């Protein structure tokens, strides 16, 4: 009985080896690496179609290498071939489910298509798998920002900066979130930190000027009160001598009238 069991186990092992033999024999890590390196050189020269050919050859020689699927997926994304890119990153995740790289890359591909919620799911998984990786927080922060969840974005950008203080992009992005919340006082130091890391960046300089203009204390508006209405001039009081003169003139006139009337009566008129 023991001999029979031993033979069965040996047969099962042989069948398993035979089943996996074609793939094992086909795997050529050295040849795959050579094609992968050539593909990367072509990417640097922006020869994407040729790079795809090389990465495909590399994958054919070593289908179990998740890095090769990621490399080809990045080229597809650069060519805006998003379905192909997503398929490659999904394959990478299947091959290396404990690695955050495939999730980050698939998340970025979803971001490129404005699929922010789908991207957030992948970034959450990436953070779960690699909580020490600052890239995970930076990318998730951008997803939160795109969803207008600015406070969550600031938290993630801050976590990323705590881990790495030399990435100007993260400072820029946190500044964007502060500006979106009209918190210009906090945006300015982030932009200044980014400019320190990239002193010749014209865009950062322009944004600093914009934020400084927003922070400038507005000049107090001087309220000019309307002038008081011109008063109606009060008639000057009449001089006493003028009053006496007028009174005397009136009296003389009255006497003359009396004399004239009296003469008319005496003449019989």
Phi, psi and omega in degrees: 000318180296322180296320179296314180299319181297318179296321179296318179296318179297319179295317180297319179296320179296318179296322179295318179296318179296323181293326183263354185299314183303315181292320181295320180291327182287332183297128179221081184304323181293313178295321179298318180297322179297314178293323179296319178296320178295321177298319179295323177295321179292326177297317179299331178269008181059028176262076190291319181299317179292325179296319178301319179299315182293318180293326178295319176298319179297317179296321178299329181274341181205077186293343183270004181267105183299330182298324180293322177295320177297318181297314180292323179299322179296322179292316177302319180295320178297333179269006182061026173265076190292319178300318179295320179296315180299320179297319180293319181290326176295321177295321178299319179295321178298322182282329183224070185293345180264001179261139180280345188299311181300321179292319178298314182292319178292322176299317179295325178294321175294322177299322180297339179254013181061027175267071190292322180294317178296321178297320182298323178299314179294320180292324176299319179293321179297318178297320179299318183283328185222071183294348179266356183272114183295334180297323180301317182287321179299314181292319180293324177301320180292326176295316177299317180300316180295333177271007180064026175262074192292322180295319177295322179298316180298321178299315181291318178298322180294320177296321179295317181292325177301326183274326179218120183260012186247014180255104182297332181298320182293321176297318178300316183291322178293323176299320178301318180294319178296317179297320179299333179263009181060026178261073186291333181295328179271336179290323185301312179299325179294318179293323178294322177295320179295319180293326177296324179281332178229077189299335184261013183279108183294323182298317179296319179300316179297320181291325176298317179298321178297313181294320179298322178296322178292329182276344182302133180292122180295141178295136180297135179279116179280117180276109181275111180290141179296144181298148179296149181297144179292121182291149177292125183300133178278129181302136179292141179296143183289139179294141184299319181297324178293320179299316181296319180298316181296319181296318181294320180297320180294322181293318178299317180298321181294319180296317180299318180297320180297318181296317181298317181296319181296319180295322181295323179293321181293330182273356178086014177289000000 
